[in-house]
Amino acid sequence: MFRSPLGAVVAAVGLGVLGILFGVQAMGAYGLGVFILLPFAMGFVAGSLYDAPSTGRAVLVGLVPPIVVAAILLLVALEGALCIAMAAPLALPLSALGAAAAHWQRRDARAVGALALSVPLFMGFEAGADRQPEVHPIRTSVVVEAPPSVVWRHVLSFPPLPAPREAVFRAGIAYPVGATIEGRGVGAIRRCRFSTGDFVEPITAWEPPRRLAFDVSAQPAPMRELSPWGDVHAPHLDGFLRSHRGEFRLTPLPGGRTLLEGTTWYENRMWPQAYWRLWSDDLIHAIHRRVLRHVAAQAEADPRA
């Protein structure tokens, strides 16, 4: 046991770095082991090894390891600042809770060893489990001051969008910049251009001027990570956030207006699902709003409106 918190923090940071390397880099799993068990274990190790005079001091020491681990991941270009910031609301409270639990149970060395051993075992079990995330729909709508026949033309393709003002897009989240279409009818290929590449969208339903539906056969990275080293390609950029299909629905409203709805069906392969979908749902809504508002502006400026 340490009277100084430094040794306790170093031990907890070591567990955290090894846990990330094993769980993410070796196992390729962004799950409960990485985001729930590991932060708690770091706090527990720090709280167990440091002979804190109070629970408050133990909690303060327990908050340090995840912050240091995050800085290491950023400095060695294993993760970017944006994803670290998203994980912080989970990691920090859990690490503090682990440190408090260790202080309350009087720093049992056997509990420290058992918990530290459970981290890689659970990560390995989780990586081997065949968990299928739910394919989840996100729907966003706007009212357009133009009839469906005019709005339809601007749904199919639209000119480049202006530079984004939203903070999430400026921080690195991929955002739409334009759309083109090759062909007409079912089987046509729509390309929605994003800041990180193109979504390739084979048309599956062509019902002018009411409904356009498509599958997603290829998609780019969901973000560009913020990092002092430039481009960082963390494992979660490949396949952990995947769009399956989408559609536009145009419903006529009184007064020659249109209710324009955009829907994306997607899956998020990061756990706990309830937490990470809070982020991804909101980001997809932001992407929808950017597209729908641009389509609405183009349709309302069309002389045929």
MISEKOL-454141 format. One record per residue (C-alpha): residue number from 1; residue in three letters; x, y, z. Coordinates in pm, whole numbers. Layout:
! MISEKOL-454141
+-----+-----+--------+--------+--------+
|   n | res |      u |      v |      w |
+-----+-----+--------+--------+--------+
| NUM | ALA |      X |      Y |      Z |
...
+-----+-----+--------+--------+--------+
//
This chain:
! MISEKOL-454141
+-----+-----+--------+--------+--------+
|   n | res |      u |      v |      w |
+-----+-----+--------+--------+--------+
|   1 | MET |      0 |      0 |      0 |
|   2 | PHE |    121 |    353 |    -81 |
|   3 | ARG |    109 |    659 |    142 |
|   4 | SER |    171 |    870 |   -168 |
|   5 | PRO |    -94 |    847 |   -439 |
|   6 | LEU |    167 |    841 |   -718 |
|   7 | GLY |    241 |    470 |   -702 |
|   8 | ALA |   -129 |    384 |   -691 |
|   9 | VAL |   -198 |    601 |   -995 |
|  10 | VAL |     92 |    447 |  -1190 |
|  11 | ALA |    -38 |     96 |  -1120 |
|  12 | ALA |   -393 |    190 |  -1224 |
|  13 | VAL |   -268 |    362 |  -1541 |
|  14 | GLY |    -70 |     50 |  -1630 |
|  15 | LEU |   -384 |   -159 |  -1596 |
|  16 | GLY |   -575 |     90 |  -1811 |
|  17 | VAL |   -320 |     99 |  -2093 |
|  18 | LEU |   -286 |   -279 |  -2101 |
|  19 | GLY |   -663 |   -316 |  -2092 |
|  20 | ILE |   -709 |    -82 |  -2390 |
|  21 | LEU |   -434 |   -255 |  -2589 |
|  22 | PHE |   -586 |   -596 |  -2523 |
|  23 | GLY |   -955 |   -511 |  -2552 |
|  24 | VAL |   -944 |   -268 |  -2844 |
|  25 | GLN |   -625 |   -335 |  -3038 |
|  26 | ALA |   -608 |   -714 |  -2989 |
|  27 | MET |   -973 |   -815 |  -2943 |
|  28 | GLY |  -1129 |   -537 |  -3151 |
|  29 | ALA |  -1411 |   -493 |  -2900 |
|  30 | TYR |  -1564 |   -164 |  -2792 |
|  31 | GLY |  -1787 |   -307 |  -2523 |
|  32 | LEU |  -1870 |   -330 |  -2158 |
|  33 | GLY |  -1519 |   -449 |  -2072 |
|  34 | VAL |  -1359 |   -135 |  -2216 |
|  35 | PHE |  -1617 |    124 |  -2115 |
|  36 | ILE |  -1758 |    -16 |  -1787 |
|  37 | LEU |  -1534 |   -276 |  -1623 |
|  38 | LEU |  -1195 |   -122 |  -1706 |
|  39 | PRO |  -1265 |    230 |  -1568 |
|  40 | PHE |  -1412 |     81 |  -1251 |
|  41 | ALA |  -1109 |   -148 |  -1214 |
|  42 | MET |   -867 |    142 |  -1260 |
|  43 | GLY |  -1038 |    338 |   -984 |
|  44 | PHE |  -1054 |     29 |   -764 |
|  45 | VAL |   -682 |    -42 |   -804 |
|  46 | ALA |   -589 |    319 |   -730 |
|  47 | GLY |   -822 |    333 |   -428 |
|  48 | SER |   -693 |      1 |   -296 |
|  49 | LEU |   -322 |     79 |   -324 |
|  50 | TYR |   -342 |    433 |   -187 |
|  51 | ASP |   -398 |    459 |    187 |
|  52 | ALA |   -636 |    753 |    154 |
|  53 | PRO |   -737 |    937 |    473 |
|  54 | SER |  -1094 |    982 |    346 |
|  55 | THR |  -1334 |    868 |     77 |
|  56 | GLY |  -1305 |   1207 |    -90 |
|  57 | ARG |   -929 |   1174 |   -125 |
|  58 | ALA |   -969 |    821 |   -259 |
|  59 | VAL |  -1217 |    946 |   -521 |
|  60 | LEU |   -982 |   1225 |   -630 |
|  61 | VAL |   -702 |    973 |   -680 |
|  62 | GLY |   -943 |    744 |   -866 |
|  63 | LEU |  -1024 |   1018 |  -1118 |
|  64 | VAL |   -661 |   1058 |  -1223 |
|  65 | PRO |   -592 |    721 |  -1401 |
|  66 | PRO |   -856 |    754 |  -1678 |
|  67 | ILE |   -740 |   1109 |  -1748 |
|  68 | VAL |   -378 |    996 |  -1776 |
|  69 | VAL |   -475 |    696 |  -1994 |
|  70 | ALA |   -673 |    928 |  -2224 |
|  71 | ALA |   -370 |   1158 |  -2257 |
|  72 | ILE |   -147 |    860 |  -2342 |
|  73 | LEU |   -390 |    733 |  -2608 |
|  74 | LEU |   -398 |   1079 |  -2761 |
|  75 | LEU |    -20 |   1126 |  -2754 |
|  76 | VAL |     58 |    787 |  -2910 |
|  77 | ALA |   -216 |    836 |  -3175 |
|  78 | LEU |   -430 |    536 |  -3074 |
|  79 | GLU |   -742 |    752 |  -3030 |
|  80 | GLY |   -861 |   1101 |  -3113 |
|  81 | ALA |   -985 |   1372 |  -2880 |
|  82 | LEU |  -1348 |   1351 |  -2994 |
|  83 | CYS |  -1401 |    985 |  -2904 |
|  84 | ILE |  -1213 |   1029 |  -2577 |
|  85 | ALA |  -1447 |   1315 |  -2491 |
|  86 | MET |  -1749 |   1096 |  -2572 |
|  87 | ALA |  -1624 |    818 |  -2343 |
|  88 | ALA |  -1537 |   1051 |  -2053 |
|  89 | PRO |  -1894 |   1075 |  -1908 |
|  90 | LEU |  -1881 |    696 |  -1862 |
|  91 | ALA |  -1520 |    648 |  -1756 |
|  92 | LEU |  -1478 |    922 |  -1496 |
|  93 | PRO |  -1778 |    842 |  -1271 |
|  94 | LEU |  -1705 |    469 |  -1288 |
|  95 | SER |  -1342 |    519 |  -1193 |
|  96 | ALA |  -1446 |    742 |   -902 |
|  97 | LEU |  -1698 |    477 |   -793 |
|  98 | GLY |  -1430 |    209 |   -807 |
|  99 | ALA |  -1197 |    414 |   -588 |
| 100 | ALA |  -1474 |    477 |   -335 |
| 101 | ALA |  -1567 |    108 |   -328 |
| 102 | ALA |  -1205 |     13 |   -264 |
| 103 | HIS |  -1182 |    262 |     23 |
| 104 | TRP |  -1504 |    133 |    180 |
| 105 | GLN |  -1400 |   -231 |    165 |
| 106 | ARG |  -1064 |   -154 |    333 |
| 107 | ARG |   -840 |   -227 |     35 |
| 108 | ASP |   -854 |   -607 |     14 |
| 109 | ALA |   -552 |   -722 |   -192 |
| 110 | ARG |   -736 |  -1036 |   -308 |
| 111 | ALA |  -1018 |   -824 |   -449 |
| 112 | VAL |   -764 |   -614 |   -640 |
| 113 | GLY |   -609 |   -920 |   -801 |
| 114 | ALA |   -944 |  -1078 |   -884 |
| 115 | LEU |  -1078 |   -760 |  -1043 |
| 116 | ALA |   -760 |   -696 |  -1243 |
| 117 | LEU |   -770 |  -1055 |  -1374 |
| 118 | SER |  -1138 |  -1029 |  -1461 |
| 119 | VAL |  -1075 |   -741 |  -1704 |
| 120 | PRO |   -895 |   -939 |  -1982 |
| 121 | LEU |  -1109 |  -1247 |  -1920 |
| 122 | PHE |  -1430 |  -1052 |  -1964 |
| 123 | MET |  -1293 |   -869 |  -2271 |
| 124 | GLY |  -1198 |  -1198 |  -2433 |
| 125 | PHE |  -1542 |  -1346 |  -2360 |
| 126 | GLU |  -1714 |  -1035 |  -2492 |
| 127 | ALA |  -1510 |  -1033 |  -2813 |
| 128 | GLY |  -1608 |  -1394 |  -2881 |
| 129 | ALA |  -1978 |  -1342 |  -2812 |
| 130 | ASP |  -2197 |  -1320 |  -3123 |
| 131 | ARG |  -2395 |  -1010 |  -3029 |
| 132 | GLN |  -2605 |   -853 |  -3299 |
| 133 | PRO |  -2699 |   -489 |  -3240 |
| 134 | GLU |  -3046 |   -367 |  -3323 |
| 135 | VAL |  -3095 |   -199 |  -3660 |
| 136 | HIS |  -3244 |    126 |  -3537 |
| 137 | PRO |  -3440 |    386 |  -3740 |
| 138 | ILE |  -3384 |    762 |  -3700 |
| 139 | ARG |  -3645 |    991 |  -3858 |
| 140 | THR |  -3621 |   1368 |  -3902 |
| 141 | SER |  -3864 |   1600 |  -4078 |
| 142 | VAL |  -3907 |   1956 |  -4207 |
| 143 | VAL |  -4195 |   2144 |  -4366 |
| 144 | VAL |  -4110 |   2281 |  -4713 |
| 145 | GLU |  -4293 |   2575 |  -4867 |
| 146 | ALA |  -4318 |   2400 |  -5205 |
| 147 | PRO |  -4530 |   2115 |  -5348 |
| 148 | PRO |  -4401 |   1754 |  -5352 |
| 149 | SER |  -4344 |   1758 |  -5730 |
| 150 | VAL |  -4086 |   2036 |  -5686 |
| 151 | VAL |  -3930 |   1899 |  -5367 |
| 152 | TRP |  -3884 |   1557 |  -5532 |
| 153 | ARG |  -3640 |   1696 |  -5789 |
| 154 | HIS |  -3419 |   1837 |  -5517 |
| 155 | VAL |  -3427 |   1517 |  -5312 |
| 156 | LEU |  -3277 |   1318 |  -5598 |
| 157 | SER |  -2967 |   1537 |  -5621 |
| 158 | PHE |  -2863 |   1876 |  -5494 |
| 159 | PRO |  -2572 |   2119 |  -5537 |
| 160 | PRO |  -2292 |   2151 |  -5281 |
| 161 | LEU |  -2394 |   2258 |  -4932 |
| 162 | PRO |  -2231 |   2555 |  -4760 |
| 163 | ALA |  -1960 |   2494 |  -4502 |
| 164 | PRO |  -2111 |   2368 |  -4175 |
| 165 | ARG |  -2161 |   2594 |  -3876 |
| 166 | GLU |  -2251 |   2317 |  -3632 |
| 167 | ALA |  -1984 |   2249 |  -3369 |
| 168 | VAL |  -2010 |   1869 |  -3406 |
| 169 | PHE |  -1920 |   1887 |  -3775 |
| 170 | ARG |  -1637 |   2130 |  -3719 |
| 171 | ALA |  -1506 |   1894 |  -3451 |
| 172 | GLY |  -1467 |   1613 |  -3705 |
| 173 | ILE |  -1801 |   1432 |  -3743 |
| 174 | ALA |  -1858 |   1351 |  -4111 |
| 175 | TYR |  -2115 |   1575 |  -4276 |
| 176 | PRO |  -2294 |   1578 |  -4616 |
| 177 | VAL |  -2158 |   1813 |  -4882 |
| 178 | GLY |  -2373 |   1723 |  -5189 |
| 179 | ALA |  -2558 |   1447 |  -5376 |
| 180 | THR |  -2573 |   1314 |  -5732 |
| 181 | ILE |  -2774 |   1039 |  -5901 |
| 182 | GLU |  -2689 |    814 |  -6196 |
| 183 | GLY |  -2993 |    683 |  -6381 |
| 184 | ARG |  -3363 |    688 |  -6301 |
| 185 | GLY |  -3592 |    442 |  -6127 |
| 186 | VAL |  -3515 |    134 |  -5920 |
| 187 | GLY |  -3150 |     38 |  -5969 |
| 188 | ALA |  -3026 |    394 |  -6014 |
| 189 | ILE |  -2725 |    484 |  -5801 |
| 190 | ARG |  -2740 |    784 |  -5574 |
| 191 | ARG |  -2418 |    912 |  -5421 |
| 192 | CYS |  -2440 |   1125 |  -5110 |
| 193 | ARG |  -2104 |   1296 |  -5079 |
| 194 | PHE |  -1972 |   1342 |  -4726 |
| 195 | SER |  -1666 |   1519 |  -4592 |
| 196 | THR |  -1496 |   1179 |  -4549 |
| 197 | GLY |  -1612 |   1013 |  -4874 |
| 198 | ASP |  -1925 |    890 |  -5053 |
| 199 | PHE |  -2228 |    692 |  -4942 |
| 200 | VAL |  -2323 |    468 |  -5236 |
| 201 | GLU |  -2701 |    423 |  -5235 |
| 202 | PRO |  -2867 |    186 |  -5489 |
| 203 | ILE |  -3230 |    293 |  -5527 |
| 204 | THR |  -3484 |     30 |  -5411 |
| 205 | ALA |  -3809 |    232 |  -5433 |
| 206 | TRP |  -3882 |    507 |  -5684 |
| 207 | GLU |  -4232 |    651 |  -5628 |
| 208 | PRO |  -4237 |   1012 |  -5749 |
| 209 | PRO |  -4325 |   1243 |  -5590 |
| 210 | ARG |  -4391 |   1054 |  -5265 |
| 211 | ARG |  -4111 |    814 |  -5170 |
| 212 | LEU |  -3747 |    744 |  -5253 |
| 213 | ALA |  -3581 |    451 |  -5076 |
| 214 | PHE |  -3231 |    307 |  -5105 |
| 215 | ASP |  -2987 |     60 |  -4957 |
| 216 | VAL |  -2636 |    157 |  -4850 |
| 217 | SER |  -2376 |    -54 |  -5032 |
| 218 | ALA |  -2068 |    146 |  -4928 |
| 219 | GLN |  -1999 |    420 |  -4678 |
| 220 | PRO |  -1705 |    631 |  -4561 |
| 221 | ALA |  -1561 |    676 |  -4212 |
| 222 | PRO |  -1807 |    842 |  -3970 |
| 223 | MET |  -1556 |   1103 |  -3856 |
| 224 | ARG |  -1210 |   1249 |  -3875 |
| 225 | GLU |  -1046 |   1222 |  -3535 |
| 226 | LEU |   -903 |   1530 |  -3367 |
| 227 | SER |   -539 |   1457 |  -3291 |
| 228 | PRO |   -210 |   1648 |  -3266 |
| 229 | TRP |    -70 |   1391 |  -3513 |
| 230 | GLY |   -316 |   1461 |  -3793 |
| 231 | ASP |   -509 |   1163 |  -3930 |
| 232 | VAL |   -572 |    894 |  -3666 |
| 233 | HIS |   -756 |    583 |  -3782 |
| 234 | ALA |   -889 |    417 |  -3467 |
| 235 | PRO |  -1054 |     72 |  -3501 |
| 236 | HIS |  -1402 |    210 |  -3423 |
| 237 | LEU |  -1397 |    399 |  -3756 |
| 238 | ASP |  -1435 |     69 |  -3944 |
| 239 | GLY |  -1779 |    -87 |  -3924 |
| 240 | PHE |  -1884 |      5 |  -3571 |
| 241 | LEU |  -2138 |    261 |  -3695 |
| 242 | ARG |  -2306 |    122 |  -4006 |
| 243 | SER |  -2597 |    252 |  -4213 |
| 244 | HIS |  -2814 |    -16 |  -4375 |
| 245 | ARG |  -3075 |    177 |  -4570 |
| 246 | GLY |  -3262 |    505 |  -4591 |
| 247 | GLU |  -3559 |    679 |  -4745 |
| 248 | PHE |  -3722 |   1014 |  -4813 |
| 249 | ARG |  -4099 |   1053 |  -4780 |
| 250 | LEU |  -4287 |   1352 |  -4919 |
| 251 | THR |  -4638 |   1415 |  -4787 |
| 252 | PRO |  -4851 |   1693 |  -4937 |
| 253 | LEU |  -4981 |   1954 |  -4694 |
| 254 | PRO |  -5247 |   2224 |  -4737 |
| 255 | GLY |  -5133 |   2541 |  -4909 |
| 256 | GLY |  -4897 |   2371 |  -5154 |
| 257 | ARG |  -4651 |   2270 |  -4884 |
| 258 | THR |  -4469 |   1940 |  -4823 |
| 259 | LEU |  -4377 |   1742 |  -4514 |
| 260 | LEU |  -4031 |   1607 |  -4601 |
| 261 | GLU |  -3911 |   1317 |  -4385 |
| 262 | GLY |  -3570 |   1151 |  -4394 |
| 263 | THR |  -3508 |    815 |  -4224 |
| 264 | THR |  -3187 |    618 |  -4173 |
| 265 | TRP |  -3176 |    260 |  -4044 |
| 266 | TYR |  -2841 |    198 |  -3879 |
| 267 | GLU |  -2660 |    -12 |  -3620 |
| 268 | ASN |  -2412 |     88 |  -3353 |
| 269 | ARG |  -2174 |   -191 |  -3248 |
| 270 | MET |  -2048 |    -22 |  -2932 |
| 271 | TRP |  -2169 |   -117 |  -2585 |
| 272 | PRO |  -2343 |    -19 |  -2364 |
| 273 | GLN |  -2584 |     43 |  -2650 |
| 274 | ALA |  -2812 |    276 |  -2453 |
| 275 | TYR |  -2523 |    514 |  -2389 |
| 276 | TRP |  -2361 |    515 |  -2732 |
| 277 | ARG |  -2692 |    550 |  -2911 |
| 278 | LEU |  -2749 |    877 |  -2728 |
| 279 | TRP |  -2452 |   1008 |  -2925 |
| 280 | SER |  -2517 |    838 |  -3259 |
| 281 | ASP |  -2891 |    916 |  -3267 |
| 282 | ASP |  -2824 |   1284 |  -3208 |
| 283 | LEU |  -2547 |   1295 |  -3469 |
| 284 | ILE |  -2766 |   1129 |  -3734 |
| 285 | HIS |  -3043 |   1378 |  -3658 |
| 286 | ALA |  -2789 |   1657 |  -3715 |
| 287 | ILE |  -2690 |   1506 |  -4050 |
| 288 | HIS |  -3056 |   1474 |  -4150 |
| 289 | ARG |  -3130 |   1834 |  -4056 |
| 290 | ARG |  -2839 |   1958 |  -4264 |
| 291 | VAL |  -2964 |   1772 |  -4573 |
| 292 | LEU |  -3336 |   1841 |  -4529 |
| 293 | ARG |  -3289 |   2212 |  -4470 |
| 294 | HIS |  -3071 |   2238 |  -4779 |
| 295 | VAL |  -3328 |   2050 |  -4990 |
| 296 | ALA |  -3601 |   2277 |  -4851 |
| 297 | ALA |  -3402 |   2590 |  -4936 |
| 298 | GLN |  -3339 |   2467 |  -5292 |
| 299 | ALA |  -3704 |   2372 |  -5346 |
| 300 | GLU |  -3837 |   2700 |  -5206 |
| 301 | ALA |  -3604 |   2896 |  -5434 |
| 302 | ASP |  -3713 |   2696 |  -5739 |
| 303 | PRO |  -3930 |   2911 |  -5973 |
| 304 | ARG |  -4165 |   2614 |  -6014 |
| 305 | ALA |  -4253 |   2637 |  -5646 |
+-----+-----+--------+--------+--------+
//
